[in-house]
Amino acid sequence: MPTFSVDEGFWYSIPPHLSKDVRVGSILRVPLGGRRVRGYVIGLDPDREGKLKDILGVSGEEPVFDADLLQALRWAANHYVGPMSVLLDKAAPPTLPGKLKPVESPPSGPGPGDGSQIEKLVSAAVAGKRRPVAAYVVHWADADWQKLLGPVAASMRSGLVLVPTVREAEELFAVLNGAFPGRMVLIPDGNGSEVTAAWERANSGPAIVVGTPRAAYWTVSDLAVAFVFEEGRRAMKDRQTPTVHVRDLMRTRSRLEGFGLIFVGPTPSVELIAAGAEIIQPHRPWGLVEVVDRRDDPPGSGSLSERALSALRSVAARGERAFVFTHMRAGDASTRCVACRAIRLCARCNSNLGRNAACRRCGAPAAGCRQCGGSSFESMGTIPARLVKEIAARVGDDRVGEAGEDALITVGTERDLAGLSGLTMAVAVDPDALIHGQTYRSSEEALRMLARLVGAVGRSRGYRTMLQTSDPGSGLISALRRGEPIPYLEEVLARRARDGFPPASEMMAIEARGVPPATVTAALSELAVGMVMGPVEANERYRWLLQGDLQQVKHGLRKSLQKLRDGGATIRVDADPIDL
C-alpha cells in the first residue's frame, strides 16, 4: 500500500506449520481491514505479546530481501521521503520467485593482470580484504570490462554492473557473455517471468549481473563488487517519488553489506568527489580536442564553421565516420549577440536567458549583451533534422543522416551518445548554451555530456573532436582540451559550497497539484525548515524549494504529505533535485 500510514507495519502471529517458511523478506498473505493483502516481513519477534491475527500463507518460495538490504531501503525511504512499501516493491522481482536451485558455475580464468590500481582494488574486494569506493575515470569505449570483471569471474563470488539504459546493458552483456560463459546474467526489459527468472539466477550462485537502475534494489548472491557506470546521468535517478539516486543507494548498500563499489565513467559527479571517493585516472581519458573560436564568424554564417565543414568533407571523402552533436531541441531558445557572438546570459546569476524577458532562475529582468551592450540576438544551435539539411547542402546528401541512419556523418543529441564509439571525428555545435544552462548543475552536466562525445573518437593520428565556442577561455573548455576533468569539477564543488548549493547543503523540491498553494505553504511553515522558497507556478502545479538541515524536516513531512494526499492532492517530493 503506497502510503506512509503503513510504514511501521502490523504484527501477526505465525501458525506452527508455517514457522520454518517465514523469514525477513518473505512475501505473505495476511488479513487487513476485512480483505486479504500481500505484505513483506520486515521483522520477527519470538517474544511478542498480545492477541494477534494469524498470517494466511506464504507467497513465493524465497525471501526477496535480507536484513542488510532492508536497512538500506529504510535509509532510502527516510532520505527520499517515500513510503516504505514502495521501496520494498522495488526490491522484489515482478512475479513471485520460485525455489532457488544452487548453481555452481566454474570459475573463468581472467586475462593476464596488469597490476594496475583499479585491478588491485577489484581483487581486494573479491578477497574481502577491503571495501573500496572509487571513481574510475575512463570512457565507455576504453573500459576493459573483461579485466575489470576478471577477478570476479575467477572466484566463486558475484559481481553487479549497473548501466543507465537497457541498450547499454544489452551491448555490455553481448561483449561479456562470450568471455565468461555460464556466469553472465542480463536483467531484461519488462515486468514478467523473464525478469523474475533473471532475479532467481542472480541469487542462485556465482553470477555477473548486468542491469539498469532497477537492479540497484536487488539482492545478488554473495556480491563481492558492484560497478556503476556513469552515475551522474539523469537516468540514474528516479523521476517519480521516491526519487532515489543509484549512486547514493549503492554507497549505502556497500557500507552496510560490505561489497566493493567502483564508479566508472569519463567524469564523476561532484557529489562523488565530495564523498571522498578515490579517483583513479590511468591515462588521458580522451584524445585530441580542437577548439574553434566562432567570435569572428559573420552573423548568419550557419550552425557549422567553414573549418568544421571542411574537416567533415575530408572525413567523408575517406569513407570514415563522424558525429555532429547538438543539444538543442525544438523547444530550446538559446541566443547569442549578433555583434560579438557572446551567449546571452543573466547579469545577476549567469544563467542562460534565451529569449525570455526575465531570468527563469533568479527573476532578474533581461538586458542587453553583457560583453558589448548589443541588443540584437540570434538563435544558437538547431534540431538534428535541420542540421542534417544544412550539412548535406555543403557536404553531399548521400553522406549525412540522423543518428541511427546508415550515413558516414550522423547528427544526434544526448540520447544518441550511449555506446557511441569508433569515430574519426566529432563536432559539438554551440556547446556554450549547454554550459551556461538554467540550473546550478548545467556546467557539470555539460562536461559529462561533452566528455562522452570526445571519448567516442579514436586516438589515432588525425582523429579529433572540434568544439565550436564563443568562449574559448572558459574553464570547462580548457578542461576538455587538456583532458583533465577532475580539477575543473573540484572548482565546481568549491563554487557550490560558496553559493550554498548541494552537496554543501541539502535541498528538496515539493510539487503539488489539486490543493490550494496556501495550504501547502502553511504545512511547510510548521516544520521549521531552514529556508522555503516558492511557490512558483508551472504546468498547472506549484513548486516549493526547501534548503537547510532537512533530516528532521523529512521525518515531520511524512505526516503532512499523507494528510494532503488523503485530501486528494497529488504531491511529488524530489529529494536532491537535479533541476533548480
PyMOL commands that set and color helices and strands:
alter all, ss='L'
color gray80, all
select helices_A, chain A and resi 4-6+16-18+67-79+84-91+117-127+140-142+145-153+166-177+193-202+213-217+234-236+246-257+270-274+306-317+384-395+397-399+414-417+432-435+442-455+475-482+485-499+517-525+551-566
alter helices_A, ss='H'
color red, helices_A
select strands_A, chain A and resi 27-32+35-40+57-59+133-137+158-162+184-186+208-211+223-229+260-265+278-280+289-293+322-325+335-337+377-379+400-402+409-412+425-428+464-469+506-513+531-538+541-548+570-575
alter strands_A, ss='S'
color yellow, strands_A
deselect
rebuild
show_as cartoon
